[in-house]
Amino acid sequence: MFLLLLQYIDDAVKALEISLTNEDLTYLEEMYVPHPIVGAINENPPQGTVLLDKK
């Protein structure tokens, strides 16, 4: 188990060395399809607003 964890950490550190070209980014963004927001709120409330969880 510990060796598997070390492998995950090693892979994550190696991922920091990856750099994407503008072509890579364009390709990845082309596949993105916006979708409606699902959840409690769909926009940030005004600054200073306190959200209460009513039950």
The 8 nearest C-alpha neighbors of each residue, nearest first, counted from 0:
[[1, 3, 2, 4, 5, 6, 7, 8],
 [0, 2, 4, 3, 5, 6, 7, 8],
 [3, 1, 5, 4, 0, 6, 7, 8],
 [2, 4, 6, 0, 1, 5, 7, 8],
 [5, 3, 1, 7, 6, 2, 8, 0],
 [4, 6, 2, 8, 3, 7, 9, 1],
 [5, 7, 9, 3, 4, 8, 10, 2],
 [8, 6, 4, 10, 5, 9, 11, 3],
 [7, 9, 11, 5, 6, 10, 12, 4],
 [8, 10, 6, 12, 7, 11, 5, 13],
 [11, 9, 13, 7, 8, 12, 6, 14],
 [12, 10, 14, 8, 13, 9, 7, 15],
 [11, 13, 9, 14, 15, 10, 8, 16],
 [12, 14, 10, 15, 11, 16, 9, 17],
 [15, 13, 11, 16, 12, 17, 10, 9],
 [16, 14, 13, 12, 17, 11, 18, 10],
 [15, 17, 14, 13, 18, 12, 11, 19],
 [18, 16, 14, 15, 19, 13, 12, 20],
 [19, 17, 16, 20, 15, 14, 23, 21],
 [20, 18, 23, 24, 21, 17, 22, 25],
 [19, 21, 23, 22, 24, 18, 25, 26],
 [20, 22, 24, 23, 25, 19, 26, 18],
 [21, 23, 25, 20, 24, 26, 19, 27],
 [24, 22, 20, 26, 21, 25, 19, 27],
 [25, 23, 21, 27, 26, 22, 28, 20],
 [24, 26, 22, 28, 23, 27, 21, 29],
 [25, 27, 23, 29, 24, 28, 22, 30],
 [26, 28, 24, 29, 25, 30, 23, 31],
 [27, 29, 25, 31, 30, 26, 24, 23],
 [30, 28, 26, 27, 31, 25, 32, 24],
 [29, 31, 28, 27, 32, 26, 25, 33],
 [32, 30, 28, 29, 33, 27, 34, 26],
 [31, 33, 30, 34, 29, 28, 35, 27],
 [34, 32, 31, 35, 36, 30, 28, 29],
 [35, 33, 32, 36, 37, 31, 41, 38],
 [36, 34, 37, 33, 41, 38, 32, 40],
 [35, 37, 41, 34, 38, 40, 39, 42],
 [38, 36, 35, 39, 41, 40, 34, 42],
 [39, 37, 40, 36, 41, 35, 42, 43],
 [38, 40, 41, 37, 36, 42, 52, 50],
 [41, 39, 42, 38, 43, 37, 36, 44],
 [40, 42, 36, 39, 43, 38, 37, 35],
 [43, 41, 40, 44, 36, 45, 39, 38],
 [42, 44, 45, 41, 40, 46, 48, 50],
 [43, 45, 48, 42, 46, 47, 40, 49],
 [46, 44, 48, 47, 43, 49, 42, 50],
 [47, 45, 48, 44, 43, 49, 50, 42],
 [46, 48, 45, 49, 44, 50, 43, 51],
 [49, 47, 46, 45, 44, 50, 43, 51],
 [48, 50, 47, 51, 44, 46, 45, 52],
 [49, 51, 48, 52, 44, 53, 47, 40],
 [52, 50, 53, 49, 54, 48, 39, 40],
 [51, 53, 54, 50, 39, 49, 40, 38],
 [54, 52, 51, 50, 39, 49, 40, 38],
 [53, 52, 51, 50, 39, 38, 49, 40]]
